[in-house]
């Protein structure tokens, strides 16, 4: 018989609050309360980072502070959430306005991605996020 794991509504709300903070333009100071001291972000390879990346808490906070120079008006249209224990899976359509020229987008254009992220939440803090992003351009 498979192990029964109940969902943790606090974990789901914590992740959703984190995403809302990002959407509101929150930098490192705003997102810090959501993340554990040993937080780790894994990004699978994608169009903007073909090699993928793994980042520590400090790197993520610094990136959040710099993101306001790259994009504005981030929007997460959440398609589906799944929660099992402290694991939360979030599927969303993400978009933002590009503030500088990037390899595939010019300043002022809208950048879009379909994203799936797996979060692990422990004691009310996010300890890890594994992200799988698929960037695309509208014709």
C-alpha positions as CSV (number, residue, x, y, z in Angstrom):
1,X,0.0,0.0,0.0
2,X,1.3,3.4,-0.9
3,X,2.2,5.8,1.9
4,X,-0.5,8.4,2.5
5,X,1.0,12.0,2.7
6,X,-1.4,14.8,3.5
7,X,-1.1,18.2,1.9
8,X,0.2,21.1,4.0
9,X,-2.0,24.2,3.3
10,X,0.6,26.4,5.1
11,X,3.3,25.2,2.6
12,X,1.1,26.1,-0.3
13,X,0.2,29.5,1.1
14,X,3.8,30.2,1.8
15,X,4.8,29.5,-1.8
16,X,1.9,31.5,-3.2
17,X,2.8,34.5,-0.9
18,X,6.4,34.2,-2.2
19,X,5.3,34.3,-5.8
20,X,3.0,37.3,-5.0
21,X,6.0,39.1,-3.5
22,X,8.1,38.5,-6.6
23,X,5.2,39.6,-8.8
24,X,5.0,42.9,-6.7
25,X,8.6,43.5,-7.6
26,X,10.1,42.4,-4.3
27,X,13.8,42.5,-4.1
28,X,16.1,40.5,-1.8
29,X,14.9,42.1,1.4
30,X,11.3,41.4,0.5
31,X,11.8,37.7,-0.4
32,X,14.3,36.9,2.4
33,X,11.6,36.0,5.0
34,X,10.3,33.2,2.8
35,X,13.6,31.5,2.3
36,X,15.6,29.2,4.7
37,X,19.3,29.9,5.4
38,X,20.2,26.8,3.4
39,X,17.9,27.7,0.5
40,X,19.0,26.4,-2.9
41,X,17.6,27.3,-6.4
42,X,18.1,24.8,-9.2
43,X,17.3,26.0,-12.7
44,X,17.2,23.5,-15.5
45,X,18.8,24.6,-18.8
46,X,16.7,27.0,-20.8
47,X,16.9,29.6,-23.5
48,X,18.5,32.3,-21.4
49,X,20.8,30.0,-19.4
50,X,21.6,27.0,-21.7
51,X,23.8,25.5,-19.0
52,X,21.3,25.9,-16.2
53,X,22.4,26.9,-12.8
54,X,22.3,26.2,-9.1
55,X,22.3,29.2,-6.7
56,X,22.6,29.7,-3.0
57,X,20.5,32.0,-0.9
58,X,23.0,34.8,-1.2
59,X,23.0,34.5,-5.0
60,X,19.2,34.4,-5.2
61,X,18.9,37.5,-3.0
62,X,21.4,39.4,-5.1
63,X,19.6,38.4,-8.3
64,X,16.3,39.6,-6.9
65,X,17.9,42.9,-6.2
66,X,19.2,43.2,-9.7
67,X,16.0,41.9,-11.4
68,X,14.4,45.4,-11.3
69,X,17.1,46.5,-13.8
70,X,16.2,43.7,-16.2
71,X,12.4,43.3,-16.0
72,X,9.3,45.0,-14.7
73,X,5.7,44.1,-14.3
74,X,6.2,40.5,-13.6
75,X,3.0,38.5,-13.8
76,X,2.5,34.8,-12.8
77,X,-0.8,33.3,-14.2
78,X,-1.0,30.2,-12.0
79,X,-2.4,27.3,-14.0
80,X,-2.2,24.6,-11.3
81,X,-0.8,23.8,-7.9
82,X,-0.2,20.5,-6.3
83,X,0.8,20.0,-2.7
84,X,1.9,16.9,-0.9
85,X,3.3,17.3,2.5
86,X,5.8,20.1,2.3
87,X,6.3,19.8,-1.4
88,X,4.5,22.3,-3.6
89,X,4.4,22.1,-7.4
90,X,3.4,25.3,-9.2
91,X,2.7,25.5,-12.9
92,X,2.4,29.0,-14.3
93,X,2.6,31.3,-17.3
94,X,5.1,34.0,-16.5
95,X,5.5,37.3,-18.3
96,X,7.4,40.6,-17.7
97,X,8.4,43.7,-19.6
98,X,12.1,43.7,-20.6
99,X,13.9,46.8,-19.5
100,X,17.1,46.2,-21.5
101,X,18.1,44.4,-24.7
102,X,18.5,40.7,-24.2
103,X,19.7,38.1,-26.7
104,X,16.1,37.3,-27.9
105,X,14.2,40.4,-26.8
106,X,14.5,44.1,-27.1
107,X,13.9,46.6,-24.3
108,X,10.1,47.2,-24.0
109,X,9.1,43.8,-25.3
110,X,7.2,41.3,-23.3
111,X,9.1,38.2,-22.3
112,X,7.1,35.0,-21.6
113,X,7.7,31.6,-20.2
114,X,5.7,28.5,-19.2
115,X,7.2,27.5,-15.9
116,X,7.0,24.6,-13.5
117,X,8.6,24.8,-10.1
118,X,8.9,22.3,-7.3
119,X,9.3,23.9,-3.9
120,X,10.2,22.2,-0.6
121,X,8.9,23.9,2.5
122,X,10.1,23.1,6.0
123,X,9.0,24.9,9.2
124,X,7.3,27.6,7.2
125,X,10.3,28.4,5.0
126,X,11.2,27.4,1.5
127,X,14.3,25.3,1.5
128,X,14.6,24.6,-2.2
129,X,13.1,25.5,-5.6
130,X,13.7,23.4,-8.8
131,X,12.5,25.4,-11.8
132,X,11.8,24.2,-15.3
133,X,11.2,27.2,-17.6
134,X,10.3,27.3,-21.3
135,X,10.7,30.7,-22.8
136,X,8.9,31.6,-26.0
137,X,8.1,34.5,-28.3
138,X,4.6,35.4,-29.5
139,X,4.5,35.8,-33.3
